[in-house]
């Protein structure tokens, strides 16, 4: 090999090596491992304030629904479809307009606004992140704000009276809860007699279905540490928490696995950066670095859901 070609090849290898080390440090060296409820709030404050998620995903910080079997779908429309599908599956569409609904872990309010606008519900939506609540309020029109309100509140200590709502809605909030039983108890404490539950969650494979191998243990550690999750519960464990709650009042919770219908969301989360490059570039170089920093975790989530380490569980029930 000529000397100049060898030098060029070695320079390219060095460039890729430096880039790999930089992004490995960026990802592994700046994780957001769970410390307390404050660490969850801080993570969501940063995600909200840098505006990258909203620019790419719209006002829904949750997965989309693509059908089962999944079909090609616009990512943002799939997120809207998810809300309507969970409303239908959980029976919330049988509630009359004006019904009081509590949205626990509301993000920047996309689901809450749909519930108020399309179904006529009176929605109180809560998040532990002040930045999310501020952004949710700013995205809500004055006309809709009369029926869709947002408050900063801890889901493990809801500052609300018992049995005050006709329905409780919670999507992808449980992974951030260190005490799953207390979280479930608070959801059920809010429900009136005949009140309906609609919940969706990222769930781990139940240990009775097989232990994790070495690779799965490493992947699971990253899924927890990168996004401020103390632990994931399995679908079966979450059902047991509902059944064991002193606030169940005879409620029987049904569950289903929507992994197949939602799993395209993870790859679409990344592809949105290529479909809408100006959304990222318009925020400056910092947003590009931030997008690259989140990509490995999105890919690991995709792998985990496609290989059975994780499942997307949905839960419904009605108090007698």
N, C-alpha and C positions, 0 to 999 in steps of 0.2 A: 504494500500500500504506500503510495507517495506520501512524503512527510506532511504536505499541506492538507491532504485528505485525512491523515491520522489526527492531526491537530484539530481539524474541524469536527471529526467524530468525537474526540475526547472532550471538546468544548460543549458539544451537544449533550453528551452524557453528564457532564458536570452541571449544565443548566437544568436538566431534568431532575438530577439528584437534589440540587438546591431547592428547586420548586417543590419536590416531594417532601423534603424535610420541613420546609416552611409551612406547607398546608397540613402536614401531620402535627406540627406544633400548634398551628392555629386551631385545629380540631381537638386533639387530645389534651393540649395544654390550656385550653380555655373552656373546659366543660362547665356545665351548669348543674352539678350534682345537688340533689336536694339537701338542704340544711334545716329549713323551717318553712313555715308559710310565707315568711318574708322573702325567701329565695325564689319561691314561685311567683310572688307579686313582682319582684324585681325583674325576673326573666320576661314576664309578659309586658311589663312597662317598657323594657328595651325593645322587644319585638314590635310593640305598638308605635313607639316614638320613632324608630328608624323607617317605618312605613313600608318596608319591603314586602311583607306578607300581604298587606292590603293592596298594594300596587299589583301584585301577581295574582292573588286569590280572590280579590273582591272583599265584601264585608262578611264572609263566612269563614271562620277559622276552624273548619272541620272537613271531614272527607265528603266525597260526593257519592251519589247512588247511580249506578250504571245498569241496573237490571241483573237478572240471573237466568240465563248466562249474560255476562256483561257485553254491552255494545259500545261502539265508539260514541262519545258524547263530549260536548264542550264542558270543560272542567267547571266553570262557574255555573252553568245551567245544571250540571250534575249535583252541585251543592244545593241549589234550590230544590231539585227533585228529591234529594235526601230528606229535607224538611217535610215536604208533602207526603212522602212515603212513610215516614215515621209517624206523622199525624194520623194517616189512614190506618197503619198497622196497629197502633196503640189504642185506636178508638177515640182520639181527641176530636175527630171530625163529627162525633155524635154529640158533643157538648154544644149548647146554644150560644149564640153571640152574647157577649157580656160576661162570659165565664171568666173567673179569675185564674190566671196561670202564673206560676213561679218558674222562671228560667234560671237554673243554678249553673253558674259557669258560662256566662252569656257571651264572652268574647267582646267584639265591638258591635254586637247587637243585631247581626244579620237575621238569625232565627227569630228573635223576639219581634222584630219588625214584620216579618212574614206572618207570624202567628196573629199579630194585631191587625195587620192590613187585610189578609186574605180570609181570616176566620172570625174576625170581630172580637177577639179575646181582649180582656183587660190584663196586660202583662206587666209583672214586676220582674226585672232581670237584674241579676247580681253577679259581681265578679270581685275577686280579691285585689285586682289590679286597678288602682286609681286612673292610670293612663287609659286603660280599656274603657272604663266608665265615661271618662271625659270625651273620648272619641265616639263612643256609642251615642252619647247625647248630641254631639255636634252633627252626627249623620242622620238624626231623627228630626223630621219636619215638625214645626210647632203644632200642626193639626194632629199628627200621629202621637206626639208626646203626651197628649191627654190620656191615651190608652196604652202607652208603652213607656214605662219609667225605668230608670237605671240607678242602682245604688251600689256603693262599695260595701261588701259584706263577706265574711268568712263562712264558707259552706258548712264548716264543722261547728259553727256557733251562730246560727241564724237568729238575728235580732227581730224575730217575728212571732206573733201569737200562734198557739197551736191551732191546727185544723182550719186554716184561713183561706185555703185555695181549692178550687175545683180540679186542678191538675198541676202536676209537677213535671217539668221538662228539664233534662240534664244530658248534655251531649259531650262526651270525651273529657269529662271533668274528674272522674274517679281516679285516674292514674296519679294525679297530684295529691291525693288524700292519704296521709299516713295512717289514718284510722278508718278503714273501710266501713266497719260496723257503725261507727258514729255518723259517718256520712249518710249511710242508708237510713239510720234512725232519724236524722234531721229531715231527709226527704219525706219520709212517711209521716213524721210529726206534722208536716204542713198540710196533709191531705184531709179534707172533709170526708164524712161518710159519702159513699158513691164517687169519691174523687178518683181520678185516673193518673197512673204513672206512665211516663214515656222516657226511657233512658237508653243511651247508647254508650258503648265503652270499648276501649282497647283492652283486650283480655289476653293473658298468657295461657299457654296450654296447661291443662290441669295436671298436677304431678302424678295422679293416678293413671294418666294416659302415657306415661313414660318420662323418665328423668331427662334432664338436659345433658347433652354431651359437651365436650370441651369447647367446641366452636360455638354452640348455642349459649353456653355460659358467658363467653366473651361478648357475643352479640347482645345478649340480655343486659349485661353490665353497661354497654354503651347506650342502649335504648333508655336505660334509667338515668344515667349520669349526664347525658347530653342535653336533656330537656326537663330537668328538675322533677323527675318522678321518684318517689320513695319506693314504690312497689306496684306491680300489676297484680290484679286478682284474676282468677280464672272465672269463666262463666258459671261453673258449678258453685264455686266459693261465693260469688256474688249472690246467687240465688239463696244459698244457705244464710247469708247475712240478712236478706229480706225476710226469710222465714223465721229467723230468730229474733227479729226486732220486736221490742215491747210495744211499738207503735203500729204493728202490722194490722191489728184489729180484724183478723180473719182474711186479710188480702192474700190472694194466691198469685204469685208472680210467674209469668211465662217468659221464656227466653227463646231466642233464635240466633243463628250464626249468619251474619251478613258479610262474611269475608269476601266471598266471590263477587258480590255486588258492589263492593267498595274498594277492592284492592287496586284497580287502575289509578286511583287517586294519587298514589305515591309517585308513580312515574310521571303523571300529569303535573304534579307539583314541581318537578324539575323542568319538564318540557315547557311550562308556561314562561320560563325565562328566555327560551328561544322563540316562542311564539310572540312574546311581547317584550322584545329586547329594550325598547325605549323606556319601558316601565322601570327597568333596573338601571340602565345607563343614565336616565334622567335624574336619579338620586345621587349620582357621583360614584367615584372609585370605591368609597367605603361600602356601598351597597353591593358592588360586584364581589368584593372580598367576603361580605356577609353571606351572599348567595352561595359562594363556593364553600364557605365554612359549614353551611347547613346541609349541603348535598350528600356527604357520606352518611349522615344519620337518616336522611330520606331513603337512600338506597338500602340501608340496613333494615329499615322498617318494611320496605317492599320485600326484601328477602325473607324476613321473619314471618310476614303474613302469607307469603306464597309457599313457604316450607313448613307451615304448621306450628311454628314456635309461638306465633301470636294469632288471635282470632278477633273478629269484630262482633261483639255481642250486643244484642238489643233486648230490652226488658220492658214488659208491660204488665199492668194489673189494675184492678178496680177494687176499692174498698167496698165491703158489703154495706 
